[in-house]
Amino acid sequence: MLLTACSGERGAPASKGTKPLQVPFVEVADASGARFVHTNGMSGEFYFSEIIGSGVALFDYDNDGRLDLLVLQGTPLVAAHASTAGAAQCAGRLFRNEPVATAGGAMTFKFTDVTEKSGLCSRGYGMGIATGDIDNDGFVDVFITHFGAPNQLFRNNGDGTFTDITKAAGVAGSGAWGSSATFVDFDRDGLLDLYVANYVDYTITDKRKCHNYTSARDYCAPTTYKPVPGILYRNRGGGKFENVTGKAGITRAYGNGLGVVAADLNADGWPDIFVANDGNPNQLWINQKDGSFRNEADIRGAAVNADGAPEAGMGIDIADFDGNGTEDVFITHLTHEKATLFVNLGAGQFADRSAAAGLYVATSPYTGFGTAFIDYDNDGWLDIAIVNGAVHVIEELVRARDPFPLHQRKQLFRNLGNGRFEEITESAGPAFALSEVGRGLAVGDLDNDGAADFVVSNNNGPLRVFLNKAGSVKNWVGLRLLTGKRDAYGAKVELRRKEGVTLWRRVHADGSYLSASDPRVLVGLGDTPGIEALVVHWPDGQSESFSAPALRRYTTLVQGSGANLERR
């Protein structure tokens, strides 16, 4: 079945009295051909790893201008610990986004499974995905983490196929349980390096049993197991990486890492690394500009919540939600904890403003995983999407004889433009009401209509594709920023509108939970008639101004083609 794509416009900060569009999202996985059901390998033994995976990614692997889709799969857990784990088959699926023109001239698209043809085969119990161009050839490469099997790095050959270069690259990992990962040029040498978060020291041979408050069998908490430090790899060029974890000081603090984002949080021009830990204090690795990092989460107010307690950090995203030019941090947590919004007070000092932002009570009943700042209505203010799914059995579902009693609904919060959010889940469409065990969330414009769509991976459930029907109503600008041939991860766009506040957006593909998103910058302009100025702050410290791009279309900006400004 073919899916008709939308075309239209987008916009700038709407007034607080503007009502959100009813049913802004439509679920189209089956209609678009993205048919996939995740299996977690559950066997009744309550293996801890059953409830953690898996991730999903949106990226343009063939450079045709359309986002393709990669989703990871679990395996039977006994096989995941065998020496030949997953060797006989591809455990994940790669879907190619293919445009189709109808007889009436409208553009449609469909997803086609090209997994075997591409050679992008995840061989193991799939967990997380990171995407980035490691060799600056203009084609996106893929890194995949696993439970019970080595991690994998796939080089994009540029002809629609991939080659597994894990062994030669030296990034298979330590044998630890890999979770989220991010590509980041931490030393600003022009090559993307790699940070891999690891979770806990656990194998299915661990036979300890845990119980809930009713004394019924349940999954153990992550603090039951020893945390494992993450790994930092430096890209040496030629497809080779060096483990510089110890040299960089990353081993000085660690926790049960699940979510990770690289961003310049203290505005010194160098990328830092924020790790959301599950049950331990978060880590904020501040780049020391000499190849090393220092964990300053505690002194910068981002290690624990406003009550001084560490929380079960799962998903994370970083963006300037309040329009003041600084990067704020949003982290999802366990039921009864609430999601946390760390507002950047300037120079990388943070304060927990979850309650003041209206997020405390609304998120408390749910266990959040994948999350993203997403301007769903293109009014210029970044909203928040959350994918939920429990990790401890829900008693009412057990009584209803649910075979996997962990499912919860998703949530959508609208940014009111005054530091507060309002939940609009009830008007987001019937698909938002689906109660599932949500995990991964990847954001991107699937049909290039200027409206941010997203894809959700469910644990032991079907893949979901959400098409946005609200954003195309307003004005918008789409930007792809390149340094050389590759996406300029870490670059910041400063977009000054003729009316309204200045908008700041960052180029990144990381964040959420175990997932990777479209690195293109999509900026909602609301009813703003045009753009006054556009400045790009590149990752190497150079800044350039560009002429105003056309509205309601995507424009590619290459470093060196603008008017040179100051360096940072």
C-alpha positions in Angstrom: 0.0 0.0 0.0 1.3 3.5 -0.9 1.2 6.4 1.5 0.3 9.8 0.2 2.9 12.4 1.3 2.0 15.8 2.5 3.3 19.2 1.2 2.8 22.5 2.9 4.1 25.2 5.2 5.3 25.8 8.8 5.6 28.6 11.3 6.8 30.8 14.3 5.8 31.1 18.0 2.1 31.0 18.1 0.3 33.0 20.8 -0.4 31.1 24.0 -4.1 31.2 23.2 -3.8 29.3 19.9 -5.4 25.9 20.2 -3.3 22.9 19.0 -4.5 21.1 15.9 -6.6 18.0 16.7 -5.1 14.7 15.7 -1.7 16.0 14.5 -0.2 12.5 14.1 -1.4 9.5 12.1 0.2 6.0 12.5 1.2 4.6 9.2 3.7 1.7 9.7 1.7 -1.0 7.9 0.5 1.4 5.2 4.0 2.5 4.5 5.4 -1.0 4.4 7.5 -0.7 7.6 6.2 -4.0 9.0 8.3 -5.2 11.9 7.6 -6.8 15.3 10.3 -6.8 18.0 10.9 -10.0 20.0 12.7 -9.7 23.4 13.3 -13.5 23.8 11.3 -13.7 27.0 11.0 -17.2 28.4 9.4 -16.7 31.9 12.8 -16.5 33.6 12.7 -12.7 34.0 16.0 -12.1 32.4 16.9 -8.5 33.0 17.9 -7.8 29.4 14.4 -8.7 28.1 13.0 -5.3 29.1 15.8 -2.9 27.9 15.9 -3.0 24.0 15.8 -2.1 21.3 16.6 1.1 19.3 15.6 2.6 15.9 17.3 5.1 13.5 16.3 7.4 10.7 19.1 8.3 8.3 19.7 8.7 4.6 22.0 5.8 3.8 21.9 6.2 0.0 22.0 10.0 -0.2 18.8 10.3 -2.2 17.4 13.0 0.1 14.9 10.7 1.8 15.2 9.2 5.3 15.6 5.4 5.5 14.8 3.4 8.6 16.8 0.9 10.7 15.3 -1.0 13.5 17.1 -3.5 15.8 15.8 -6.9 16.9 16.2 -9.1 19.9 17.1 -12.8 19.8 16.4 -15.8 22.1 18.5 -14.9 25.1 20.3 -18.3 25.3 21.5 -17.8 21.7 22.6 -14.2 22.6 25.2 -15.7 24.9 26.4 -18.4 22.5 29.7 -17.9 20.8 28.0 -17.8 17.4 25.2 -15.4 18.6 23.1 -14.3 15.6 25.7 -15.4 13.1 23.2 -17.2 10.9 20.8 -14.3 10.2 20.4 -10.5 10.3 18.7 -9.6 13.6 17.6 -6.1 12.6 15.9 -4.7 9.5 16.9 -1.8 7.1 14.0 -0.2 5.2 14.7 2.0 2.2 12.4 5.0 1.8 11.2 5.0 -1.9 9.3 7.9 -3.5 6.4 7.0 -5.8 4.4 9.3 -8.0 0.7 8.6 -8.3 -1.4 9.0 -11.5 -2.7 12.3 -10.1 0.8 13.7 -9.7 0.9 13.5 -5.9 4.1 12.1 -4.3 3.8 9.0 -2.2 6.4 6.9 -0.4 6.8 3.4 0.7 9.4 1.4 2.7 11.1 -1.6 1.2 13.2 -4.1 3.2 16.7 -4.1 1.8 18.5 -5.7 4.8 20.2 -8.7 3.1 20.9 -6.7 -0.1 22.6 -3.9 1.9 24.8 -6.2 4.1 23.8 -4.1 7.2 23.3 -7.2 9.4 23.1 -6.8 13.2 24.4 -10.1 14.5 23.4 -10.3 18.1 20.8 -9.1 20.6 20.4 -5.5 19.2 20.4 -2.6 21.6 21.5 0.9 20.4 22.3 2.7 17.1 24.6 5.6 16.3 25.0 7.1 12.9 27.8 9.3 11.5 30.3 9.6 8.6 33.5 8.3 10.1 35.7 8.7 7.0 34.3 12.0 5.6 33.3 10.4 2.3 29.8 11.8 2.4 28.0 8.6 3.3 26.6 7.8 6.7 28.2 4.9 8.6 26.4 2.9 11.3 27.5 1.7 14.8 25.3 -0.9 16.7 25.6 -2.0 20.3 24.5 -5.4 21.6 23.8 -7.4 24.7 25.8 -10.6 24.8 27.7 -10.1 21.6 30.4 -7.7 20.2 29.3 -4.3 19.0 29.5 -3.7 15.3 30.7 -0.8 13.0 29.5 -0.8 9.4 31.2 1.3 6.8 28.9 2.7 4.1 30.3 1.7 0.7 28.4 4.4 -1.1 26.7 2.0 -3.4 23.8 0.9 -1.2 25.9 -1.7 0.7 27.8 -1.8 4.0 30.9 -3.6 5.1 31.4 -4.8 8.7 34.8 -3.2 9.7 34.4 -3.8 13.5 37.6 -5.9 14.0 39.8 -3.6 11.9 38.4 -0.5 13.5 38.9 -1.8 17.0 35.5 -0.9 18.4 34.0 -4.3 19.3 33.9 -3.3 22.9 35.0 -4.9 26.1 32.3 -7.5 26.2 30.1 -5.3 28.3 26.4 -4.7 27.7 26.4 -1.7 25.3 23.5 0.7 25.3 23.4 4.2 23.6 26.3 5.7 21.6 27.2 8.9 19.9 29.6 10.1 17.3 31.3 13.3 18.3 34.5 15.1 17.2 35.6 15.7 20.7 39.2 16.9 19.7 38.0 19.0 16.8 40.4 17.4 14.3 37.7 16.9 11.7 37.1 13.2 12.3 34.1 11.8 14.2 35.1 10.0 17.4 32.8 7.6 19.3 31.5 7.4 22.8 29.7 4.2 23.9 27.7 4.0 27.0 27.7 0.7 28.8 25.0 -0.5 31.2 25.5 -3.1 33.9 27.6 -6.3 34.5 24.9 -8.9 33.8 24.6 -12.2 31.9 21.7 -14.6 31.9 23.8 -17.0 34.0 23.0 -14.6 36.9 20.3 -16.5 38.7 19.3 -14.0 41.4 15.6 -13.5 41.7 13.7 -10.3 42.5 10.2 -9.6 43.7 7.8 -6.7 43.8 5.8 -5.2 46.7 3.3 -8.0 46.5 6.1 -10.6 46.7 5.4 -11.7 43.1 8.3 -12.4 40.8 9.5 -9.3 39.0 12.5 -7.9 37.0 15.5 -6.8 39.1 16.4 -3.2 39.4 19.6 -2.0 37.7 21.2 -1.2 41.0 21.2 -5.0 41.7 24.2 -5.2 39.4 27.6 -3.5 39.1 27.7 -0.5 36.7 30.1 -0.6 33.8 32.0 2.4 32.5 31.5 3.8 29.0 34.2 3.7 26.3 35.7 6.7 24.4 37.3 5.9 21.0 39.4 8.4 19.2 39.1 8.3 15.4 42.7 7.9 14.0 41.7 8.0 10.4 41.7 5.2 7.9 38.9 3.4 9.6 40.9 2.9 12.8 39.9 3.9 16.3 41.9 4.0 19.5 40.4 3.4 23.0 41.3 6.5 24.9 38.9 6.0 27.8 41.6 6.0 30.5 43.7 8.7 28.9 40.6 11.0 28.7 39.7 10.4 32.3 36.3 8.8 31.5 37.0 6.0 34.0 37.0 8.4 37.0 33.2 8.1 37.3 30.6 5.8 35.9 27.1 4.5 36.3 24.5 2.4 34.6 24.6 4.4 31.4 21.5 4.4 29.1 21.1 7.7 27.4 23.9 9.9 25.9 24.2 13.2 24.0 27.2 15.2 22.9 26.7 19.0 23.0 28.6 22.1 23.9 26.9 22.7 27.3 29.1 25.4 28.7 29.3 27.4 25.5 33.1 27.3 25.2 33.1 25.9 21.6 34.1 22.3 22.5 31.6 19.4 22.7 30.8 17.9 26.1 29.2 14.5 26.8 26.1 14.1 29.0 25.3 10.5 30.2 21.9 9.7 31.8 22.5 6.9 34.3 19.8 4.5 35.5 19.8 4.8 39.3 23.1 6.6 39.7 24.0 10.3 39.4 24.3 11.5 35.8 27.6 12.4 34.3 28.4 15.6 32.6 31.8 15.2 31.0 33.2 18.7 30.3 35.7 18.8 27.5 39.1 20.1 28.8 40.3 20.9 25.2 43.4 18.7 25.7 41.9 15.3 24.9 40.6 14.8 28.4 37.2 15.3 30.2 36.2 16.0 33.8 32.8 15.0 35.3 31.3 18.2 36.5 27.6 17.1 36.8 27.5 17.6 40.5 29.0 21.1 40.6 27.0 22.2 37.6 23.6 21.0 39.1 22.9 18.2 36.7 23.8 15.1 38.6 20.7 14.7 40.7 17.2 16.2 40.8 16.0 19.1 42.9 15.5 16.9 45.9 19.2 15.8 45.7 18.3 12.3 44.6 19.6 10.3 41.6 17.0 9.0 39.3 16.5 6.2 36.8 17.8 8.0 33.7 16.6 6.4 30.5 16.2 8.7 27.5 17.7 12.1 27.0 17.6 15.1 24.6 19.3 18.4 24.6 18.1 21.6 23.0 17.3 25.3 23.6 13.6 25.0 24.5 13.3 28.5 25.9 15.0 30.5 23.1 17.8 32.0 25.1 20.6 30.4 23.2 21.7 27.9 25.8 21.3 24.1 25.7 18.8 22.6 28.1 18.6 19.0 29.1 15.5 16.7 29.4 15.7 13.2 30.9 13.0 10.5 31.2 12.8 8.4 34.3 11.0 5.6 36.2 7.4 5.6 37.3 6.9 7.9 40.4 10.1 9.8 39.8 9.0 12.2 37.0 10.9 13.4 34.0 13.5 16.0 34.7 14.1 19.3 32.8 17.5 20.8 33.6 17.4 24.4 32.5 20.7 25.9 31.5 21.2 29.1 33.6 24.2 30.1 31.5 27.8 28.8 31.0 26.6 25.2 31.7 25.1 25.7 35.2 21.8 23.9 35.5 18.7 23.9 37.7 15.9 21.3 37.9 12.8 23.2 36.7 10.5 20.2 36.1 7.8 21.3 38.5 7.8 25.0 37.3 7.6 23.7 33.7 4.5 21.7 34.4 6.1 18.3 33.8 6.4 16.9 37.3 2.9 15.6 37.9 2.1 14.6 34.3 5.2 12.4 33.8 5.2 10.8 37.3 2.8 7.9 36.5 5.0 6.6 33.6 8.4 5.1 32.9 9.8 7.2 30.1 12.3 5.9 27.5 12.8 7.5 24.1 12.3 11.3 24.1 12.9 14.3 21.9 12.4 18.0 21.7 10.3 18.3 18.6 8.5 21.4 17.2 5.5 19.3 16.1 3.4 22.4 15.1 6.2 24.6 13.7 5.3 27.5 15.9 9.0 28.0 16.7 8.8 26.5 20.2 10.3 23.1 20.9 7.7 20.7 22.3 8.5 17.3 24.0 7.5 13.8 22.9 8.0 10.8 25.2 7.7 7.1 24.6 6.7 5.2 27.8 6.8 1.6 28.9 7.2 0.1 32.4 10.1 -2.1 33.6 8.3 -3.5 36.6 5.1 -5.5 36.1 1.9 -3.6 36.5 -0.4 -5.5 38.8 -3.7 -4.5 37.2 -2.3 -5.9 33.9 -1.2 -9.1 35.6 -4.7 -9.5 36.9 -6.0 -9.0 33.4 -3.7 -11.9 32.4 -1.6 -9.7 30.1 1.4 -11.9 29.0 3.8 -8.8 29.1 2.3 -6.5 31.7 4.5 -3.4 31.1 2.6 -1.3 28.5 1.9 2.4 28.9 0.8 5.2 26.5 2.9 7.9 24.9 2.9 11.6 25.8 3.1 14.9 23.9 3.7 18.2 25.6 3.2 21.6 23.9 5.7 24.4 24.7 3.7 27.4 25.7 6.6 29.8 25.1 6.8 31.0 28.7 8.9 28.2 30.2 5.9 25.9 30.7 4.5 22.9 28.9 0.9 21.6 28.6 0.1 18.0 27.9 -1.9 17.5 24.7 -1.7 13.7 24.4 -5.5 13.4 24.3 -5.6 15.5 21.1 -2.5 14.0 19.5 -4.4 11.2 17.7 -5.7 7.7 18.4 -2.2 6.2 17.9 -0.9 8.1 20.9 -3.4 6.3 23.0 -2.0 2.9 22.1 -0.7 1.3 25.2 2.6 -0.4 24.4 6.1 -1.1 25.9 7.8 1.9 24.2 11.6 2.1 24.0 13.3 3.8 21.0 12.3 7.1 19.4 13.8 8.5 16.2 12.7 11.9 14.8 12.9 13.0 11.1 10.9 14.4 8.2 10.0 11.2 6.4 8.1 12.9 3.5 10.1 16.1 3.3 7.0 18.2 3.9 8.6 20.3 6.7 6.7 18.5 9.5 8.7 16.5 12.0 7.6 12.8 12.0 8.9 10.1 14.3 9.3 6.3 14.6 8.9 4.3 17.7 10.4 0.9 18.5 8.4 -1.2 21.0 9.8 -3.9 23.2 8.1 -7.2 22.2 5.7 -5.3 20.0 5.2 -3.7 16.5 7.2 -0.8 15.0 5.2 2.4 14.8 5.6 5.2 12.3 3.9 8.6 13.1 3.3 11.0 10.3 2.9 14.7 11.4 -0.2 16.4 9.9 0.1 19.6 12.0 3.5 21.1 11.2 3.0 21.7 7.5 0.4 24.4 8.3 3.1 26.9 9.3 6.2 28.4 7.7 9.4 26.5 8.0 13.0 26.2 6.9 15.0 23.0 6.5 18.8 23.1 6.6 21.4 20.4 6.0 24.8 21.7 7.3 27.9 20.1 5.9 31.6 20.4 6.9 33.2 19.1 3.8 31.1 16.2 2.7 29.7 15.1 6.1 27.0 16.4 8.4 28.4 19.0 10.7 27.6 17.4 14.1 27.7 20.1 16.8 27.1 23.1 14.5 24.6 25.6 15.8 22.2 27.6 13.7 21.3 31.1 14.8 18.2 32.2 12.9 17.0 35.7 13.4 13.4 36.3 12.3 11.8 39.4 11.1 9.2 38.9 13.8 9.7 37.0 17.1 12.6 35.7 19.1 15.9 34.4 17.6 15.9 30.6 17.2 18.8 28.4 18.0 19.1 24.8 16.7 21.9 22.3 16.8 23.0 19.6 14.3 22.9 16.2 15.9 21.7 12.7 15.4 22.1 11.4 18.9 20.0 11.4 22.0 16.6 9.9 22.8 17.1 6.2 23.9 19.2 3.7 21.9 18.3 5.6 18.8 19.5 8.0 16.1 17.6 10.8 14.3 17.7 12.9 11.2 20.6 15.4 11.6 19.0 18.0 9.3 17.8 21.1 11.1 14.1 21.8 10.8 13.1 25.2 12.1 9.4 26.2 12.5 8.7 29.8 11.8 5.0 30.1 12.6 3.5 33.1 10.8 6.8 34.9 10.5 7.0 36.3 6.9 10.7 35.8 6.5 14.2 35.5 7.9 16.3 38.5 8.8 19.7 36.8 9.3 21.2 33.3 9.4 24.4 32.6 11.2 26.1 29.1 11.5 28.5 28.5 14.3 30.6 25.6 13.0 32.1 22.9 15.2 35.7 24.1 14.6 34.9 27.5 16.0 34.4 29.4 12.8 31.1 31.3 12.3 29.6 32.3 8.9 26.6 34.3 7.9 24.4 33.2 5.0 21.7 34.8 2.9 18.2 33.9 4.0 17.2 30.5 2.7 13.9 29.9 0.9 10.9 29.1 3.0 9.2 25.7 3.0 12.1 23.8 1.5 15.4 22.2 2.4 18.6 24.0 1.7 22.2 22.7 2.0 24.8 25.0 3.5 28.5 24.0 3.3 31.2 25.4 5.6 33.3 27.9 3.8 30.6 29.1 1.4 29.3 31.9 3.7 30.6 35.2 4.9 33.3 34.6 7.5 32.7 36.0 11.0 34.6 35.6 14.3 36.1 32.4 15.5 35.4 30.8 18.9 
